[in-house]
Amino acid sequence: MILQIITHPVTQRMTREEYLADARPTLATWQQEPELISKFYCENPDGALVGVYLWKSRARAEATHDAAWAENVFRKRGVRPIIEYKEVRMILDNDKGTVIEF
């Protein structure tokens, strides 16, 4: 499992309503992605937009957020996204009452 964290620094902070209006149109795309387990739409205290993705493979995470995608983000927002990858070793899910090790 791969955790991908993408931070979009902002030049202008969005309201909650603006953030959700910007994010909602992306839902259909991510719902159709078979390698994506979950995505969290987050915001840093400084207003930066953050997407946290749990993927089945790093290859697919990298393929969906490639150089062309990053260039589109730059054109839209005027800033370059920061991408981090973490290898997931264990997941505790309190709602399901499960622990999964990888």
Secondary structure, 3 states (H helix, E strand, C coil): CEEEEEEECCCCCCCHHHHHHHHHHHHHHHHCCCCEEEEEEEECCCCCEEEEEEECCHHHHHHHCCHHHHHHHHHHHCCCCEEEEEECCEEEECCCCEEEEC
